[in-house]
Amino acid sequence: MDKISKYDVVIIGGGTSGCACAYNSSKLGLKTLLVEKNNFLGGLMTGGLVVPVMKSSVEDINCNYYKALVEKAKKYHAQITYKDKNDGWFNPECLKIVLDDLLTDYDIKNNLDILFETIPIKIQKKDNLIQSVIFNSNILSIPIEASYFVDATGSGEFSIMCGCEILNDSELKQQNSLRFILDNVNIDKFKVFLDELNDSEDITNTYRHDIDTNNELHFTTASTWDNNREWKLDKFLKKAVDEGILFDSDRAYFQIFSVAGSKTSVAFNCPRINNYKDNPYMSSLELIEARKAIWRLYNFVKKYFKGFRDSHISNIATQTGIREQNRIKTKYIYKKDDILTQKTFNNPVLKANYSIDIHSAQKDKSILQKTASYELPIESLMSFDVDNLYVIGKPLGADFYAQSALRVQKSCMSMGEAVAKYIRNII
Ligand SMILES: Cc1cc2nc3c(=O)[nH]c(=O)nc-3n(C[C@H](O)[C@H](O)[C@H](O)COP(=O)(O)OP(=O)(O)OC[C@H]3O[C@@H](n4cnc5c(N)ncnc54)[C@H](O)[C@@H]3O)c2cc1C
């Protein structure tokens, strides 16, 4: 196939932010192509098993896609609204089907093409503009021209291919995680165990609402080795370390949630693993370590927690949980101070209040700093080096601390939506 196809917008990466961009771009009448390297959409929301969406937006700016996603997921029993009114509790596996349905809805499908299992391999640039990109789909090369390109790869990979500068402003790194799910858990029994813990409500809580949750029992609980609060589960983790079932590092971050649309599944936001972002050999070894840790954690909960005795490992994330990798230089580099001083901007992409959230490798060095409402300008999504390129999601142009707040899913979706609307206005 060597005939050049032409689009208004090409989005590389069909994950959290890319799907939001593609949905809005095609709905606004722009001829859009969404290119995804996996054989499904959703990125970290599906392949990474990252649930639930953190509550973050304080005003509904650029939340049309998020609302449409919630409504569509309801039809598949793939969503619940938790008792804190967070309606972003999704089922990560079923979300793959939900996203297919949402992005092939009758009012957008005429404007949107999707290419799965496809990656960009060659970029043709003239001055500061991308002219065309060759994509590779197995053995086929597909040349594409477009007016605008959007990097939604989560890693900034496409921008780096285009020669964009990476921000190099911090020695700090976020820890990665490899999430997994256990099935066949007796959550009713586990609730009895949680009730006996008598933990604080902001760490451990449960919820059953017949209408919302199809009579499923839902919960969230956690324990970390950072000492800023009393973690009631930690005594079990410590005992398991003494008995050689867990390693001390397994105590670093232990967090589990029930899963929407399931009466028996429990999702783990752990184990944490080291982030060797510049060393693919070490990163690969870390994945092997992560799966060993999953096995330890599985044996731990089976032995120590009521309700887990007959459980089994049903899913291990196919996408590594990388919180921060590369951030790309944009026209405005958004800073931690912009969050803390609540700086306002002419065209805010979002208004959010999710915390500055650093998962550190060192004990007592993680940060979860509460913030008031902050805004993000569209200029932090405009590539500095390439005039027809936007960067959305995790690799946005922000400093290390600001990125840790803006990376949550709802904010990433608003970034995708804002860029689509911005391009619609200038095209
Ligand atoms: C362990 C972990 C836990 C988290 N917990 C939460 C949480 O509880 N709640 C919350 O709201 N947020 C959470 N987050 C943050 C949030 O999930 C992510 O920051 C967000 O989903 C990132 O969205 P994105 O669009 O940037 O990337 P992704 O969702 O990762 O999408 C990137 C997409 O691009 C595709 N891609 C990559 N390279 C290419 C290529 N070359 N060609 C084509 N396609 C490509 C990928 O396959 C993927 O589909 C967590 C993150 C991690 C890592």
Ligand as a Chemical Component Dictionary entry (heavy atoms), coordinates in Angstrom:
data_LIG
# 
_chem_comp.id                   LIG 
_chem_comp.type                 NON-POLYMER 
_chem_comp.pdbx_formal_charge   0 
_chem_comp.three_letter_code    LIG 
# 
loop_
_chem_comp_atom.comp_id 
_chem_comp_atom.atom_id 
_chem_comp_atom.alt_atom_id 
_chem_comp_atom.type_symbol 
_chem_comp_atom.charge 
_chem_comp_atom.model_Cartn_x 
_chem_comp_atom.model_Cartn_y 
_chem_comp_atom.model_Cartn_z 
_chem_comp_atom.pdbx_ordinal 
LIG C1  C1  C 0 0.689  2.260 38.194 1  
LIG C2  C2  C 0 -0.178 3.428 37.874 2  
LIG C3  C3  C 0 -1.285 3.674 38.662 3  
LIG C4  C4  C 0 -2.105 4.749 38.369 4  
LIG N1  N1  N 0 -3.237 4.935 39.102 5  
LIG C5  C5  C 0 -4.151 5.826 38.684 6  
LIG C6  C6  C 0 -5.431 5.858 39.263 7  
LIG O1  O1  O 0 -5.732 5.091 40.183 8  
LIG N2  N2  N 0 -6.344 6.747 38.759 9  
LIG C7  C7  C 0 -6.029 7.626 37.758 10 
LIG O2  O2  O 0 -6.892 8.430 37.370 11 
LIG N3  N3  N 0 -4.818 7.613 37.185 12 
LIG C8  C8  C 0 -3.890 6.716 37.614 13 
LIG N4  N4  N 0 -2.676 6.642 36.982 14 
LIG C9  C9  C 0 -2.336 7.625 35.926 15 
LIG C10 C10 C 0 -2.985 7.348 34.589 16 
LIG O3  O3  O 0 -3.457 6.030 34.473 17 
LIG C11 C11 C 0 -2.033 7.625 33.407 18 
LIG O4  O4  O 0 -1.182 8.706 33.664 19 
LIG C12 C12 C 0 -2.847 7.902 32.148 20 
LIG O5  O5  O 0 -3.719 6.817 31.931 21 
LIG C13 C13 C 0 -1.925 8.105 30.979 22 
LIG O6  O6  O 0 -2.667 8.313 29.802 23 
LIG P1  P1  P 0 -1.909 8.497 28.412 24 
LIG O7  O7  O 0 -2.918 8.725 27.380 25 
LIG O8  O8  O 0 -0.805 9.479 28.577 26 
LIG O9  O9  O 0 -1.170 7.091 28.186 27 
LIG P2  P2  P 0 -1.753 5.630 27.943 28 
LIG O10 O10 O 0 -3.106 5.452 28.517 29 
LIG O11 O11 O 0 -0.693 4.713 28.386 30 
LIG O12 O12 O 0 -1.909 5.555 26.361 31 
LIG C14 C14 C 0 -0.803 5.486 25.500 32 
LIG C15 C15 C 0 -1.218 4.651 24.293 33 
LIG O13 O13 O 0 -0.276 4.834 23.253 34 
LIG C16 C16 C 0 0.014  3.569 22.661 35 
LIG N5  N5  N 0 1.328  3.689 22.057 36 
LIG C17 C17 C 0 2.511  3.852 22.681 37 
LIG N6  N6  N 0 3.503  3.954 21.776 38 
LIG C18 C18 C 0 2.921  3.858 20.562 39 
LIG C19 C19 C 0 3.411  3.887 19.233 40 
LIG N7  N7  N 0 4.728  4.050 18.971 41 
LIG N8  N8  N 0 2.537  3.778 18.210 42 
LIG C20 C20 C 0 1.226  3.601 18.436 43 
LIG N9  N9  N 0 0.697  3.548 19.686 44 
LIG C21 C21 C 0 1.536  3.695 20.724 45 
LIG C22 C22 C 0 -0.049 2.611 23.832 46 
LIG O14 O14 O 0 -0.210 1.268 23.418 47 
LIG C23 C23 C 0 -1.251 3.159 24.600 48 
LIG O15 O15 O 0 -2.459 2.615 24.155 49 
LIG C24 C24 C 0 -1.808 5.597 37.275 50 
LIG C25 C25 C 0 -0.692 5.343 36.485 51 
LIG C26 C26 C 0 0.114  4.270 36.776 52 
LIG C27 C27 C 0 1.270  4.008 35.885 53 
# 
loop_
_chem_comp_bond.comp_id 
_chem_comp_bond.atom_id_1 
_chem_comp_bond.atom_id_2 
_chem_comp_bond.value_order 
_chem_comp_bond.pdbx_ordinal 
LIG C1  C2  SING 1  
LIG C2  C3  SING 2  
LIG C2  C26 DOUB 3  
LIG C3  C4  DOUB 4  
LIG C4  N1  SING 5  
LIG C4  C24 SING 6  
LIG N1  C5  DOUB 7  
LIG C5  C6  SING 8  
LIG C5  C8  SING 9  
LIG C6  O1  DOUB 10 
LIG C6  N2  SING 11 
LIG N2  C7  SING 12 
LIG C7  O2  DOUB 13 
LIG C7  N3  SING 14 
LIG N3  C8  DOUB 15 
LIG C8  N4  SING 16 
LIG N4  C9  SING 17 
LIG N4  C24 SING 18 
LIG C9  C10 SING 19 
LIG C10 O3  SING 20 
LIG C10 C11 SING 21 
LIG C11 O4  SING 22 
LIG C11 C12 SING 23 
LIG C12 O5  SING 24 
LIG C12 C13 SING 25 
LIG C13 O6  SING 26 
LIG O6  P1  SING 27 
LIG P1  O7  DOUB 28 
LIG P1  O8  SING 29 
LIG P1  O9  SING 30 
LIG O9  P2  SING 31 
LIG P2  O10 DOUB 32 
LIG P2  O11 SING 33 
LIG P2  O12 SING 34 
LIG O12 C14 SING 35 
LIG C14 C15 SING 36 
LIG C15 O13 SING 37 
LIG C15 C23 SING 38 
LIG O13 C16 SING 39 
LIG C16 N5  SING 40 
LIG C16 C22 SING 41 
LIG N5  C17 SING 42 
LIG N5  C21 SING 43 
LIG C17 N6  DOUB 44 
LIG N6  C18 SING 45 
LIG C18 C19 SING 46 
LIG C18 C21 DOUB 47 
LIG C19 N7  SING 48 
LIG C19 N8  DOUB 49 
LIG N8  C20 SING 50 
LIG C20 N9  DOUB 51 
LIG N9  C21 SING 52 
LIG C22 O14 SING 53 
LIG C22 C23 SING 54 
LIG C23 O15 SING 55 
LIG C24 C25 DOUB 56 
LIG C25 C26 SING 57 
LIG C26 C27 SING 58 
# 
